[in-house]
Amino acid sequence: MALGAVARGLPFVAEAFRHAKLAETEASVAEPAEPAPADRFEISDLVARIEAFNRDRTVDAATPTPAAAEIEGFRFETDAQGVIRMVDGVARSALVGVSLAYAAQQGEAHLDGVAAGAFRRRSRFSDARLEVGGLSDAFGSWRLSGVPAFEHASGRFIGFRGTARRPRRDETAAPAKPASSPVADSLRQLVHELRTPTNAIAGFAELIETQLLGPVSPTYRDRATAIRTQAGDLLAAIDDLDTAARIEGHALDLRPTTVPVRALLDRVTTDLQPLAALRGASLSVAMPASDRDILGDDRAVERLVGRLLAALVSAGRQGEQLGIVVRPVGDTITIEFDRPAALAAHATDVLLSIDAEQENDGAPLLGTGFALRLAQNLAVELGGVLTIGAERLTLQLPAADIVEAERPTAGVAEVERVADDQR
């Protein structure tokens, strides 16, 4: 008899033994003992049954069950806001409610920016990446394609209709990556350990500032506001360190999408207005009448432009105007930034080595040199280049080919028919 089976059966054996002894006692009191019947329930029988049960259960568990066939595709439809309302072919729970307009984690689903850019332009898209978590049959990686739909009578946009498929082997096979740097790995671990307590500090400061836990005197609210602001600056520096470590370790995940330049510069300059007012400088933007789009990861592009411009504004002087000029050059979008007078005297190698200890209040937390090196490295990762000249800094990034949306007065089938006729 296997020892494991005996060990698992001991509680049952003890209980059966207790009942058996109790039955023997009652029988001896009631009447003289008689020979045991042939079908008497012996303890050894109970142990044998326990061992047989465990043996059968082990065999059943070891028997492989056939895996369910993976679903290879599904159809979907969205409403006019880009929210998926109909799914056919997989479980609906993980996908209904996901919006094509946002390149972010939405419940169990994460969609990249390809679909979001197409939604803004009301144009067709293909092979947008979708990752679905959870335990449903929609779990895994997908490639989405869709076309916009319009009402025939009014031409009003009513949503997208499309299909999803599993990625091919050549679309998922990752190229061999260089071995990550031990320094980069340790830096990313440090970043992770710093981010958690900093987030907690910012959260508690916000609780005090908004008086969610009860009334707080104005003095403490002002202190909480200062703590939250400084914690936000520290979190931004931590994110920059994380980005630098990912670049160093060849682990930066970029999702190509289209980034409208006008909206990007509006957001960045608005965020930097308080810093510009503190330094006494001003910002001016000049760009073509028609908007231009950059092809690149929207988060990385905004971080690149934001960190670069913040470093320049922080070096601005009273009454100094810093110009930003946008122009298309070939297949690139070129953005030129005026170089502040405070940085004009430094050679490029010296400029890239300026650290925080050499600068005044208002400068980047990790130093102007770090901000410029990060911007240069991000530009390379995005397929562009940042050139530091004597009078200005020139950023060149790939331009996105603007695909005109289908005319809203014609249906999708009509647009395709006209295109075929033109060919």
Summary of the structure (lengths in Angstrom):
residues: 423
radius of gyration: 33.2
end to end distance: 81.4
largest distance: 116.0
contacts: 1205
relative contact order: 0.08
helix: 45%
strand: 21%
